[in-house]
């Protein structure tokens, strides 16, 4: 019987990524200047504060927004609402968790950028 692999070794195959030139490994470049498309309307159903409206616009003008379509409006809306609750100190722990999931699904963290295969590049 062969010896089992030791994943703790620095050169273990467990840490290697498959090498391929296929489209699955291609990175999508996002413009550092952000999204130039018009900012969509905020979801109906609540009164949004001026600070929430500013955050909404900031998110829709981010480089990541170039990859979103109108179906992302709901996720962006709940992220803005959760962030408001978190920063005001009124959030439950589940809201903080959901905010993290929403921001990752939108590619707003470095880890999410890598997972989605996106990278932000400057204008050259």
Chimera marker file (.cmm) of the C-alpha trace (Angstrom):
<marker_set name="trace">
<marker id="1" x="0.000" y="0.000" z="0.000" r="1" g="1" b="0" radius="0.5"/>
<marker id="2" x="1.452" y="3.445" z="-0.940" r="1" g="1" b="0" radius="0.5"/>
<marker id="3" x="2.209" y="5.984" z="1.751" r="1" g="1" b="0" radius="0.5"/>
<marker id="4" x="-0.465" y="8.647" z="2.102" r="1" g="1" b="0" radius="0.5"/>
<marker id="5" x="0.392" y="12.152" z="0.931" r="1" g="1" b="0" radius="0.5"/>
<marker id="6" x="1.331" y="14.648" z="3.571" r="1" g="1" b="0" radius="0.5"/>
<marker id="7" x="-0.568" y="17.865" z="2.757" r="1" g="1" b="0" radius="0.5"/>
<marker id="8" x="1.490" y="19.734" z="5.356" r="1" g="1" b="0" radius="0.5"/>
<marker id="9" x="4.629" y="19.490" z="3.212" r="1" g="1" b="0" radius="0.5"/>
<marker id="10" x="5.284" y="22.748" z="1.340" r="1" g="1" b="0" radius="0.5"/>
<marker id="11" x="5.562" y="21.101" z="-2.091" r="1" g="1" b="0" radius="0.5"/>
<marker id="12" x="2.641" y="18.745" z="-1.687" r="1" g="1" b="0" radius="0.5"/>
<marker id="13" x="0.354" y="18.245" z="-4.664" r="1" g="1" b="0" radius="0.5"/>
<marker id="14" x="-2.497" y="19.258" z="-2.396" r="1" g="1" b="0" radius="0.5"/>
<marker id="15" x="-1.341" y="22.875" z="-2.832" r="1" g="1" b="0" radius="0.5"/>
<marker id="16" x="-0.940" y="22.778" z="-6.600" r="1" g="1" b="0" radius="0.5"/>
<marker id="17" x="-3.498" y="24.193" z="-8.957" r="1" g="1" b="0" radius="0.5"/>
<marker id="18" x="-4.210" y="22.451" z="-12.233" r="1" g="1" b="0" radius="0.5"/>
<marker id="19" x="-2.319" y="24.034" z="-15.104" r="1" g="1" b="0" radius="0.5"/>
<marker id="20" x="-4.540" y="24.827" z="-18.030" r="1" g="1" b="0" radius="0.5"/>
<marker id="21" x="-4.742" y="27.465" z="-20.693" r="1" g="1" b="0" radius="0.5"/>
<marker id="22" x="-8.497" y="27.082" z="-20.962" r="1" g="1" b="0" radius="0.5"/>
<marker id="23" x="-11.066" y="29.828" z="-20.440" r="1" g="1" b="0" radius="0.5"/>
<marker id="24" x="-11.691" y="28.679" z="-16.885" r="1" g="1" b="0" radius="0.5"/>
<marker id="25" x="-8.333" y="30.090" z="-15.799" r="1" g="1" b="0" radius="0.5"/>
<marker id="26" x="-8.691" y="33.368" z="-17.718" r="1" g="1" b="0" radius="0.5"/>
<marker id="27" x="-8.948" y="36.471" z="-15.562" r="1" g="1" b="0" radius="0.5"/>
<marker id="28" x="-11.513" y="39.167" z="-16.221" r="1" g="1" b="0" radius="0.5"/>
<marker id="29" x="-9.969" y="42.627" z="-16.046" r="1" g="1" b="0" radius="0.5"/>
<marker id="30" x="-12.093" y="45.245" z="-14.310" r="1" g="1" b="0" radius="0.5"/>
<marker id="31" x="-11.386" y="48.935" z="-14.984" r="1" g="1" b="0" radius="0.5"/>
<marker id="32" x="-9.893" y="50.725" z="-11.985" r="1" g="1" b="0" radius="0.5"/>
<marker id="33" x="-11.879" y="53.787" z="-13.023" r="1" g="1" b="0" radius="0.5"/>
<marker id="34" x="-15.085" y="51.953" z="-12.160" r="1" g="1" b="0" radius="0.5"/>
<marker id="35" x="-18.361" y="51.403" z="-13.967" r="1" g="1" b="0" radius="0.5"/>
<marker id="36" x="-19.516" y="54.190" z="-16.279" r="1" g="1" b="0" radius="0.5"/>
<marker id="37" x="-23.087" y="52.898" z="-16.737" r="1" g="1" b="0" radius="0.5"/>
<marker id="38" x="-26.000" y="54.800" z="-15.181" r="1" g="1" b="0" radius="0.5"/>
<marker id="39" x="-26.714" y="53.971" z="-11.537" r="1" g="1" b="0" radius="0.5"/>
<marker id="40" x="-30.016" y="52.040" z="-11.312" r="1" g="1" b="0" radius="0.5"/>
<marker id="41" x="-32.924" y="53.108" z="-9.139" r="1" g="1" b="0" radius="0.5"/>
<marker id="42" x="-32.885" y="51.894" z="-5.548" r="1" g="1" b="0" radius="0.5"/>
<marker id="43" x="-35.363" y="49.139" z="-4.653" r="1" g="1" b="0" radius="0.5"/>
<marker id="44" x="-38.791" y="50.239" z="-3.477" r="1" g="1" b="0" radius="0.5"/>
<marker id="45" x="-40.222" y="49.248" z="-0.119" r="1" g="1" b="0" radius="0.5"/>
<marker id="46" x="-38.404" y="51.498" z="2.327" r="1" g="1" b="0" radius="0.5"/>
<marker id="47" x="-37.244" y="55.054" z="2.755" r="1" g="1" b="0" radius="0.5"/>
<marker id="48" x="-33.529" y="55.267" z="2.002" r="1" g="1" b="0" radius="0.5"/>
<marker id="49" x="-31.374" y="57.820" z="3.816" r="1" g="1" b="0" radius="0.5"/>
<marker id="50" x="-28.990" y="60.155" z="2.017" r="1" g="1" b="0" radius="0.5"/>
<marker id="51" x="-26.018" y="58.138" z="3.319" r="1" g="1" b="0" radius="0.5"/>
<marker id="52" x="-27.578" y="54.928" z="1.944" r="1" g="1" b="0" radius="0.5"/>
<marker id="53" x="-28.162" y="56.613" z="-1.421" r="1" g="1" b="0" radius="0.5"/>
<marker id="54" x="-24.499" y="57.650" z="-1.502" r="1" g="1" b="0" radius="0.5"/>
<marker id="55" x="-23.372" y="54.109" z="-0.666" r="1" g="1" b="0" radius="0.5"/>
<marker id="56" x="-25.716" y="52.728" z="-3.363" r="1" g="1" b="0" radius="0.5"/>
<marker id="57" x="-24.151" y="55.006" z="-5.978" r="1" g="1" b="0" radius="0.5"/>
<marker id="58" x="-20.633" y="54.197" z="-4.724" r="1" g="1" b="0" radius="0.5"/>
<marker id="59" x="-21.243" y="50.471" z="-5.142" r="1" g="1" b="0" radius="0.5"/>
<marker id="60" x="-22.749" y="50.847" z="-8.627" r="1" g="1" b="0" radius="0.5"/>
<marker id="61" x="-19.778" y="52.974" z="-9.703" r="1" g="1" b="0" radius="0.5"/>
<marker id="62" x="-17.220" y="50.415" z="-8.461" r="1" g="1" b="0" radius="0.5"/>
<marker id="63" x="-15.107" y="48.336" z="-10.860" r="1" g="1" b="0" radius="0.5"/>
<marker id="64" x="-17.039" y="45.217" z="-9.808" r="1" g="1" b="0" radius="0.5"/>
<marker id="65" x="-20.330" y="46.755" z="-10.978" r="1" g="1" b="0" radius="0.5"/>
<marker id="66" x="-19.175" y="46.310" z="-14.568" r="1" g="1" b="0" radius="0.5"/>
<marker id="67" x="-19.964" y="42.620" z="-14.073" r="1" g="1" b="0" radius="0.5"/>
<marker id="68" x="-23.403" y="43.054" z="-12.482" r="1" g="1" b="0" radius="0.5"/>
<marker id="69" x="-26.719" y="43.218" z="-14.227" r="1" g="1" b="0" radius="0.5"/>
<marker id="70" x="-30.071" y="44.489" z="-12.943" r="1" g="1" b="0" radius="0.5"/>
<marker id="71" x="-30.618" y="41.246" z="-11.029" r="1" g="1" b="0" radius="0.5"/>
<marker id="72" x="-27.906" y="42.412" z="-8.588" r="1" g="1" b="0" radius="0.5"/>
<marker id="73" x="-30.082" y="45.324" z="-7.421" r="1" g="1" b="0" radius="0.5"/>
<marker id="74" x="-31.617" y="43.271" z="-4.610" r="1" g="1" b="0" radius="0.5"/>
<marker id="75" x="-28.275" y="42.035" z="-3.304" r="1" g="1" b="0" radius="0.5"/>
<marker id="76" x="-26.792" y="45.537" z="-3.426" r="1" g="1" b="0" radius="0.5"/>
<marker id="77" x="-29.900" y="46.872" z="-1.665" r="1" g="1" b="0" radius="0.5"/>
<marker id="78" x="-29.744" y="44.392" z="1.199" r="1" g="1" b="0" radius="0.5"/>
<marker id="79" x="-25.993" y="44.977" z="1.536" r="1" g="1" b="0" radius="0.5"/>
<marker id="80" x="-26.625" y="48.714" z="1.940" r="1" g="1" b="0" radius="0.5"/>
<marker id="81" x="-29.372" y="48.032" z="4.511" r="1" g="1" b="0" radius="0.5"/>
<marker id="82" x="-27.199" y="45.552" z="6.443" r="1" g="1" b="0" radius="0.5"/>
<marker id="83" x="-24.250" y="47.958" z="6.443" r="1" g="1" b="0" radius="0.5"/>
<marker id="84" x="-26.500" y="50.683" z="7.864" r="1" g="1" b="0" radius="0.5"/>
<marker id="85" x="-27.618" y="48.358" z="10.654" r="1" g="1" b="0" radius="0.5"/>
<marker id="86" x="-24.039" y="47.261" z="11.356" r="1" g="1" b="0" radius="0.5"/>
<marker id="87" x="-22.602" y="50.788" z="11.488" r="1" g="1" b="0" radius="0.5"/>
<marker id="88" x="-25.461" y="52.042" z="13.655" r="1" g="1" b="0" radius="0.5"/>
<marker id="89" x="-24.862" y="49.243" z="16.155" r="1" g="1" b="0" radius="0.5"/>
<marker id="90" x="-28.336" y="47.782" z="15.680" r="1" g="1" b="0" radius="0.5"/>
<marker id="91" x="-27.407" y="44.715" z="13.640" r="1" g="1" b="0" radius="0.5"/>
<marker id="92" x="-27.933" y="41.151" z="14.767" r="1" g="1" b="0" radius="0.5"/>
<marker id="93" x="-25.089" y="38.717" z="14.189" r="1" g="1" b="0" radius="0.5"/>
<marker id="94" x="-26.982" y="37.093" z="11.316" r="1" g="1" b="0" radius="0.5"/>
<marker id="95" x="-27.098" y="40.471" z="9.533" r="1" g="1" b="0" radius="0.5"/>
<marker id="96" x="-23.325" y="40.803" z="9.735" r="1" g="1" b="0" radius="0.5"/>
<marker id="97" x="-22.974" y="37.301" z="8.321" r="1" g="1" b="0" radius="0.5"/>
<marker id="98" x="-25.431" y="38.027" z="5.512" r="1" g="1" b="0" radius="0.5"/>
<marker id="99" x="-23.599" y="41.283" z="4.738" r="1" g="1" b="0" radius="0.5"/>
<marker id="100" x="-20.389" y="39.324" z="4.337" r="1" g="1" b="0" radius="0.5"/>
<marker id="101" x="-22.071" y="36.827" z="2.013" r="1" g="1" b="0" radius="0.5"/>
<marker id="102" x="-23.645" y="39.631" z="-0.031" r="1" g="1" b="0" radius="0.5"/>
<marker id="103" x="-20.354" y="41.494" z="-0.395" r="1" g="1" b="0" radius="0.5"/>
<marker id="104" x="-18.554" y="38.321" z="-1.421" r="1" g="1" b="0" radius="0.5"/>
<marker id="105" x="-21.203" y="37.441" z="-4.004" r="1" g="1" b="0" radius="0.5"/>
<marker id="106" x="-20.717" y="40.921" z="-5.483" r="1" g="1" b="0" radius="0.5"/>
<marker id="107" x="-16.922" y="40.541" z="-5.597" r="1" g="1" b="0" radius="0.5"/>
<marker id="108" x="-16.256" y="43.318" z="-3.085" r="1" g="1" b="0" radius="0.5"/>
<marker id="109" x="-13.461" y="41.654" z="-1.115" r="1" g="1" b="0" radius="0.5"/>
<marker id="110" x="-10.004" y="40.601" z="-2.314" r="1" g="1" b="0" radius="0.5"/>
<marker id="111" x="-10.907" y="36.970" z="-1.628" r="1" g="1" b="0" radius="0.5"/>
<marker id="112" x="-14.102" y="37.270" z="-3.684" r="1" g="1" b="0" radius="0.5"/>
<marker id="113" x="-12.205" y="38.871" z="-6.568" r="1" g="1" b="0" radius="0.5"/>
<marker id="114" x="-9.900" y="35.857" z="-6.700" r="1" g="1" b="0" radius="0.5"/>
<marker id="115" x="-12.785" y="33.381" z="-6.423" r="1" g="1" b="0" radius="0.5"/>
<marker id="116" x="-14.638" y="35.076" z="-9.280" r="1" g="1" b="0" radius="0.5"/>
<marker id="117" x="-11.529" y="35.339" z="-11.441" r="1" g="1" b="0" radius="0.5"/>
<marker id="118" x="-11.632" y="39.134" z="-11.526" r="1" g="1" b="0" radius="0.5"/>
<marker id="119" x="-8.784" y="41.602" z="-11.173" r="1" g="1" b="0" radius="0.5"/>
<marker id="120" x="-8.807" y="45.375" z="-11.092" r="1" g="1" b="0" radius="0.5"/>
<marker id="121" x="-6.407" y="46.931" z="-13.580" r="1" g="1" b="0" radius="0.5"/>
<marker id="122" x="-5.373" y="50.533" z="-14.061" r="1" g="1" b="0" radius="0.5"/>
<marker id="123" x="-5.835" y="52.487" z="-17.249" r="1" g="1" b="0" radius="0.5"/>
<marker id="124" x="-2.731" y="51.924" z="-19.340" r="1" g="1" b="0" radius="0.5"/>
<link id1="1" id2="2" r="1" g="1" b="0" radius="0.2"/>
<link id1="2" id2="3" r="1" g="1" b="0" radius="0.2"/>
<link id1="3" id2="4" r="1" g="1" b="0" radius="0.2"/>
<link id1="4" id2="5" r="1" g="1" b="0" radius="0.2"/>
<link id1="5" id2="6" r="1" g="1" b="0" radius="0.2"/>
<link id1="6" id2="7" r="1" g="1" b="0" radius="0.2"/>
<link id1="7" id2="8" r="1" g="1" b="0" radius="0.2"/>
<link id1="8" id2="9" r="1" g="1" b="0" radius="0.2"/>
<link id1="9" id2="10" r="1" g="1" b="0" radius="0.2"/>
<link id1="10" id2="11" r="1" g="1" b="0" radius="0.2"/>
<link id1="11" id2="12" r="1" g="1" b="0" radius="0.2"/>
<link id1="12" id2="13" r="1" g="1" b="0" radius="0.2"/>
<link id1="13" id2="14" r="1" g="1" b="0" radius="0.2"/>
<link id1="14" id2="15" r="1" g="1" b="0" radius="0.2"/>
<link id1="15" id2="16" r="1" g="1" b="0" radius="0.2"/>
<link id1="16" id2="17" r="1" g="1" b="0" radius="0.2"/>
<link id1="17" id2="18" r="1" g="1" b="0" radius="0.2"/>
<link id1="18" id2="19" r="1" g="1" b="0" radius="0.2"/>
<link id1="19" id2="20" r="1" g="1" b="0" radius="0.2"/>
<link id1="20" id2="21" r="1" g="1" b="0" radius="0.2"/>
<link id1="21" id2="22" r="1" g="1" b="0" radius="0.2"/>
<link id1="22" id2="23" r="1" g="1" b="0" radius="0.2"/>
<link id1="23" id2="24" r="1" g="1" b="0" radius="0.2"/>
<link id1="24" id2="25" r="1" g="1" b="0" radius="0.2"/>
<link id1="25" id2="26" r="1" g="1" b="0" radius="0.2"/>
<link id1="26" id2="27" r="1" g="1" b="0" radius="0.2"/>
<link id1="27" id2="28" r="1" g="1" b="0" radius="0.2"/>
<link id1="28" id2="29" r="1" g="1" b="0" radius="0.2"/>
<link id1="29" id2="30" r="1" g="1" b="0" radius="0.2"/>
<link id1="30" id2="31" r="1" g="1" b="0" radius="0.2"/>
<link id1="31" id2="32" r="1" g="1" b="0" radius="0.2"/>
<link id1="32" id2="33" r="1" g="1" b="0" radius="0.2"/>
<link id1="33" id2="34" r="1" g="1" b="0" radius="0.2"/>
<link id1="34" id2="35" r="1" g="1" b="0" radius="0.2"/>
<link id1="35" id2="36" r="1" g="1" b="0" radius="0.2"/>
<link id1="36" id2="37" r="1" g="1" b="0" radius="0.2"/>
<link id1="37" id2="38" r="1" g="1" b="0" radius="0.2"/>
<link id1="38" id2="39" r="1" g="1" b="0" radius="0.2"/>
<link id1="39" id2="40" r="1" g="1" b="0" radius="0.2"/>
<link id1="40" id2="41" r="1" g="1" b="0" radius="0.2"/>
<link id1="41" id2="42" r="1" g="1" b="0" radius="0.2"/>
<link id1="42" id2="43" r="1" g="1" b="0" radius="0.2"/>
<link id1="43" id2="44" r="1" g="1" b="0" radius="0.2"/>
<link id1="44" id2="45" r="1" g="1" b="0" radius="0.2"/>
<link id1="45" id2="46" r="1" g="1" b="0" radius="0.2"/>
<link id1="46" id2="47" r="1" g="1" b="0" radius="0.2"/>
<link id1="47" id2="48" r="1" g="1" b="0" radius="0.2"/>
<link id1="48" id2="49" r="1" g="1" b="0" radius="0.2"/>
<link id1="49" id2="50" r="1" g="1" b="0" radius="0.2"/>
<link id1="50" id2="51" r="1" g="1" b="0" radius="0.2"/>
<link id1="51" id2="52" r="1" g="1" b="0" radius="0.2"/>
<link id1="52" id2="53" r="1" g="1" b="0" radius="0.2"/>
<link id1="53" id2="54" r="1" g="1" b="0" radius="0.2"/>
<link id1="54" id2="55" r="1" g="1" b="0" radius="0.2"/>
<link id1="55" id2="56" r="1" g="1" b="0" radius="0.2"/>
<link id1="56" id2="57" r="1" g="1" b="0" radius="0.2"/>
<link id1="57" id2="58" r="1" g="1" b="0" radius="0.2"/>
<link id1="58" id2="59" r="1" g="1" b="0" radius="0.2"/>
<link id1="59" id2="60" r="1" g="1" b="0" radius="0.2"/>
<link id1="60" id2="61" r="1" g="1" b="0" radius="0.2"/>
<link id1="61" id2="62" r="1" g="1" b="0" radius="0.2"/>
<link id1="62" id2="63" r="1" g="1" b="0" radius="0.2"/>
<link id1="63" id2="64" r="1" g="1" b="0" radius="0.2"/>
<link id1="64" id2="65" r="1" g="1" b="0" radius="0.2"/>
<link id1="65" id2="66" r="1" g="1" b="0" radius="0.2"/>
<link id1="66" id2="67" r="1" g="1" b="0" radius="0.2"/>
<link id1="67" id2="68" r="1" g="1" b="0" radius="0.2"/>
<link id1="68" id2="69" r="1" g="1" b="0" radius="0.2"/>
<link id1="69" id2="70" r="1" g="1" b="0" radius="0.2"/>
<link id1="70" id2="71" r="1" g="1" b="0" radius="0.2"/>
<link id1="71" id2="72" r="1" g="1" b="0" radius="0.2"/>
<link id1="72" id2="73" r="1" g="1" b="0" radius="0.2"/>
<link id1="73" id2="74" r="1" g="1" b="0" radius="0.2"/>
<link id1="74" id2="75" r="1" g="1" b="0" radius="0.2"/>
<link id1="75" id2="76" r="1" g="1" b="0" radius="0.2"/>
<link id1="76" id2="77" r="1" g="1" b="0" radius="0.2"/>
<link id1="77" id2="78" r="1" g="1" b="0" radius="0.2"/>
<link id1="78" id2="79" r="1" g="1" b="0" radius="0.2"/>
<link id1="79" id2="80" r="1" g="1" b="0" radius="0.2"/>
<link id1="80" id2="81" r="1" g="1" b="0" radius="0.2"/>
<link id1="81" id2="82" r="1" g="1" b="0" radius="0.2"/>
<link id1="82" id2="83" r="1" g="1" b="0" radius="0.2"/>
<link id1="83" id2="84" r="1" g="1" b="0" radius="0.2"/>
<link id1="84" id2="85" r="1" g="1" b="0" radius="0.2"/>
<link id1="85" id2="86" r="1" g="1" b="0" radius="0.2"/>
<link id1="86" id2="87" r="1" g="1" b="0" radius="0.2"/>
<link id1="87" id2="88" r="1" g="1" b="0" radius="0.2"/>
<link id1="88" id2="89" r="1" g="1" b="0" radius="0.2"/>
<link id1="89" id2="90" r="1" g="1" b="0" radius="0.2"/>
<link id1="90" id2="91" r="1" g="1" b="0" radius="0.2"/>
<link id1="91" id2="92" r="1" g="1" b="0" radius="0.2"/>
<link id1="92" id2="93" r="1" g="1" b="0" radius="0.2"/>
<link id1="93" id2="94" r="1" g="1" b="0" radius="0.2"/>
<link id1="94" id2="95" r="1" g="1" b="0" radius="0.2"/>
<link id1="95" id2="96" r="1" g="1" b="0" radius="0.2"/>
<link id1="96" id2="97" r="1" g="1" b="0" radius="0.2"/>
<link id1="97" id2="98" r="1" g="1" b="0" radius="0.2"/>
<link id1="98" id2="99" r="1" g="1" b="0" radius="0.2"/>
<link id1="99" id2="100" r="1" g="1" b="0" radius="0.2"/>
<link id1="100" id2="101" r="1" g="1" b="0" radius="0.2"/>
<link id1="101" id2="102" r="1" g="1" b="0" radius="0.2"/>
<link id1="102" id2="103" r="1" g="1" b="0" radius="0.2"/>
<link id1="103" id2="104" r="1" g="1" b="0" radius="0.2"/>
<link id1="104" id2="105" r="1" g="1" b="0" radius="0.2"/>
<link id1="105" id2="106" r="1" g="1" b="0" radius="0.2"/>
<link id1="106" id2="107" r="1" g="1" b="0" radius="0.2"/>
<link id1="107" id2="108" r="1" g="1" b="0" radius="0.2"/>
<link id1="108" id2="109" r="1" g="1" b="0" radius="0.2"/>
<link id1="109" id2="110" r="1" g="1" b="0" radius="0.2"/>
<link id1="110" id2="111" r="1" g="1" b="0" radius="0.2"/>
<link id1="111" id2="112" r="1" g="1" b="0" radius="0.2"/>
<link id1="112" id2="113" r="1" g="1" b="0" radius="0.2"/>
<link id1="113" id2="114" r="1" g="1" b="0" radius="0.2"/>
<link id1="114" id2="115" r="1" g="1" b="0" radius="0.2"/>
<link id1="115" id2="116" r="1" g="1" b="0" radius="0.2"/>
<link id1="116" id2="117" r="1" g="1" b="0" radius="0.2"/>
<link id1="117" id2="118" r="1" g="1" b="0" radius="0.2"/>
<link id1="118" id2="119" r="1" g="1" b="0" radius="0.2"/>
<link id1="119" id2="120" r="1" g="1" b="0" radius="0.2"/>
<link id1="120" id2="121" r="1" g="1" b="0" radius="0.2"/>
<link id1="121" id2="122" r="1" g="1" b="0" radius="0.2"/>
<link id1="122" id2="123" r="1" g="1" b="0" radius="0.2"/>
<link id1="123" id2="124" r="1" g="1" b="0" radius="0.2"/>
</marker_set>
